[in-house]
Amino acid sequence: MPLAGLIDATNLSPAVLSSRIVDRLAPYVRKPAVDVELVAQAQSIFVTGVSSGVYPFSPGESLLAALSQVQQTITPTVPSNGGAVTDPSQVAAHELQYGSIELRRVVIERDGKLLPPVDAEVLTGSGQPGPTLQPDDTIELAYKPVAVTVRGDVHQPGVAHLDPDQPLSDALRQVGEADAITAADRFQLTRDGTTVVVTKSSPVYREPAQNGDAVYVPHGIHVGVVGSVATPGRVLLNGDQTLLSALYFAGGPTKYGDIKHVEVIHDGIQSQMDITRLTHGAPQENPVLTDGDTVFVPEGHKIDFGLIFQGIIAGSYLRPAL
């Protein structure tokens, strides 16, 4: 406004807004008189149950369109500190996106009365839009009945909600799966007070989860493998965390990669290892690596160390966990 400048009217009544404008004009206008009148009010729909949120209403809007609005208009983001999403609107969007909400039983409250439950999954499958909403309708959403706690090296540790027929693997997908770089092969599952190790090939991983299950994804060991290897870069070591394992997951040495003079850098200290001596029973040449170590394979002189490395691998120097 002239003289008063920009005034935020969000959530203010007409009387409070007029008073605020008067205060802003007082230094410039003698005895300012301001009258604010509400000409029109935006219509809304509401989401309750799983989380609360208010969303704009469009005439003729269907239930599926409203659910899509919740999911798509506000993109859920993971806080920079790695914590959970807490903003109610973002929570609703996140839960819809990752399948925590029981869409087979969505209830609409209208004028204080509950309408018959709607199966939004059936509507989606049949291409039907669902019932038409009215201004001030409330959409009641509930979590799926099976709760699985997921902790450890995942994007968003927390509780995943599944249907009774959904496998345990869906719980990991719901919390963002293991980190794209650190995707783990094995997990700890605690069920009925007993903890077991589960891999992606375990039957229980593909079987329906049970309410109260707890999954822990261990933090993997990351090392950098550079130099004359097939795929230089960061590798994840789950299970076997030795130098030989790191070279294996980096694709092995190139044709002339010198595995007789492999350098391992740990906390700034450089050590040299001769992998070929493993064939003579020298386990000290295959040290256990720690997170953040760097392995460098130099180029040799016209000796095909790749064939030697394949012979070492064939000799079962890698642990069965690989």
N, C-alpha and C positions, 0 to 999 in steps of 0.2 A: 504494500500500500504506500502511496505517496507519504513521505515524512516518516511514517511508522516502519517502513521496510517490510521484510519478509516475516510473517507471523505464522507459526505452526498451529493449526486448528485441530490437530488429531485428538480425538476423544474428549473434546471440550464441548460443554453445553453452550447454547447461544449467549446466555448471561455471562458466563466466565470468559468467553471469547470477546464479547464487547468490552468487558472490564479490562482485559489485556490490551486491547487496541487503545482504550482511553489512556492507559498508563504509558504506552509508547508515544502517543500524540501530545501528552501533557507538556513536554519541554518546548513544543513548537506552536501549540494552539491554546488560546485562552479559553478555559471552561469547555473542553471538547465534549460533544454529545454524540454517542454512538449507539445505534440500534441494529442488532443482528437478528435476522429471521431465517429459519430453516425452510428452504424452498423445496428440496427433494432429498430423500435419504436412500442410499444404495441398499438393495436387497441382498440378503446373504443366506447361505446354508451353513450348517454347523456339523462338526464331526466330534463325537464323544466316544467314551469307552476306552479304547487303546490310548488315545490322546485327544486333547481338545484343540480345535482349530476353527477359524471362521474364514469362509471362502465366498467370493462374489457369486451371485446367482444370476443366471441368464434365463429369460422366459423360454419355456419349452425344454429346459435342460433335463436329461435323463439321468438315472442313477449311475450308469456306466460312465457317462460323460463327467459326472461329478467326481467319481473315484479316479478317473484319469486326470482330472484337474488337480486333485490332491497329490497324485504321484508325479506329474510332469511340470506343473507350474512352479514348484519350489524344489530345486534340486538338492537332495541331502548331501551334506559335505562332512567329512571327518575333520574335527578340530585339529589345528596345528600341533597341539600338545598330545595328540593321539588318543584323547578321551572319547567318550561316547557322545552321540548326537543328543542334545537336550532340548533344543527349541521345539515346542509342540508341533508346529507345522512341518518341520523337517523330520521329526519322529514319525509322523503319519506317512509322509512321503517315503521314508526309508522302509517302514514296515510293509507298505504296499509293494514297493519295488522288490523286496527280497523275500516275500511270501510268508511273513509272520502272521498275517491277519487271516481269520477264518472267513473267506469270501463266500463260502457255501451257505452262510446264514447271516445276511445283512438285514438289519432292522431299521425301518424308518419311523420316526416319531413325528406325528403331525397333529397340531392343536391338542397336545396332551394325550393323544392316543397312539398306541403302537400298531402299525400296519403289519400284515402277515410277513414273515421272513422271506427274503429273496435270495435265491442261489445265483450269485454274480458270476460264478464259474460257468454255470450252464448258459447264462446269457451270453458270456463271451464266446463260448464254443458254438452257439447257434447264430451268433451275429445279431442278436436282439438287443435293443438299447436299454430295456428295463422300464420300470415305471417312471412317469414324468414327475419331477419334483415341483414343489411349490415354495414360495418364499418362506423363510424361517423354518423349513424342515430340518430335522436333526437326523443325521446318519449315525447309527450306533454300530461301532466296530468292536470285535472281540478277538483276542489272541486264539490261535489254534491250541488244542488241549494238551499237547505233549511239549514240555519245556525241557530243553537241553542246555546246560551251561557249558560255554566254550571259552577257554582261557589259553594264554600262551602267545605264540608267534602268529597271530592273525590280525587282520586290519582292525576289526572292532570287537574285542573281547566282550562277551555278555551272554545273554540268554537268547537262544534260537527257539522258535515255536513251530511245531510241526503237526500235521495230521497223523492219526494213528497208523496209517499205512505208509508214511514217508520214511525212507531209509536214514540211517545215521549220517550218511554222507551229505544229505541235504542241510544238516545243521551247520556243517563247515561252510557250505556254499552261502548260507544265509548271512554269516558274519564276515563274508568277504573272502572265504577260503584262506589258505596259508598265503603269506606274502608272495607276490608274483616272482620275486627273486629267491625266496627261501622256502618254496613249496615243499613241505615235509612229506616223507613217505610213511612215517609211523606216528602213532598218537597213543596217548594213555587214556583208556576208558575206565571210568569208575562207575560201577553199576551194583546196586544193593550192597555197598560197602566193600566190594572186591575190585581191585585195579588190575587191568590186563593191558598188554601192548597190542594195538590194532594197526594193521597196515591196510593199504588200499586194496590188497588182494584178499583180505580176510573176509569170510562170509558175513560176520557181524557188521562190517562196514556197509554192506548192501542190504542188510535186513532192517525192518522197522525199528526205529529208536524207541526207547521206553521213557516215560515221564520220570524226571529226576536224574537222567544220565548226565555225567560230567565228562567232558573231553578236554585234555590238555595237549596242546601242540608244542613240543619242545623247540627251543631256539636252536637253529642249525649253526654249524661252524662254517664261516665263509673265509675262503682264502683266495688270493689272487695268483693266477698261474699265467706267466708271461714268457715271451721268448719263442723258441722253436717248438711249439705245440700246435696241434691241429686247430683248436678253438681257444685262443687266449682270452682271458677275462676272469670274472669271479665265478667260483664254483661253490656249491653247497655240499658239505660232507655230513651225511646222516649215517650213523652206525660206525663204519670204518673211517677214522679221521687221520689216516697216515699219509705220508708223502706219496706213496704209490697210488693210493686212492685218488688223491688230488690230480695226479698226472692222468689217471684213467678217465676221470670225469672231464678233463680238458681235451679229451680225444687222443691222448698219447702223444709222444714226441713226433715231430716230422721226420722225414727220412734221415736227415743229418743232425737231428737234435741230440746233443751230447749228454746222455744220461750218466756219464762217468763223472761229470763235473756240475751237477745240479746244485744251485745255490738256494738256501732257505734263509729268509730274513725274518727274524723274530725280535720284536722290541728293539729294532735298530742293529741287532747283532747278526752278522752274516756267517753262515756255516755252509760247508761244501759236502755234498753227499755223492757216493758212487753207487748208483742203483744196480749196476751189474754185479756187485759183490753179494747181492742177495742170493744169487745162485750158489754161493759158497758158504751160506749160513752166517750172514753178518747183519742181524736185525737192526743194529745201530744205524745202518744206512737208510732205514725206513722209519724216521722219527714220527711221533704223533704230533700233529699240527694243532695250533690254537687259533681262535677267531682273530682275523686280521693279519695273519702271516702272509708272506709273499714267496712264491716259488718262481725261480728263473731258470729256464733251460737254455744254455748257450748253443750255438751252432758248432758242430764238430767238423772233422776233416775226412770227408769221403767214406765214412764208415756208416753203414745203414743201421743205426741204433734202433730204428723202428722195429726191425725184425727181432732184435735182442729183447726189446721191451715186450713184444707179443709173447715171446718165449717165457718171460718172467711171469706175465699174467696167466699164461696157460699152466704155469707151475703152481697155481692156487695160492699165490702170496696175498691175494685179496681175501678178506674175511667173508664168510658166507652171507653177512648182512647186506652185501652189495648185490 
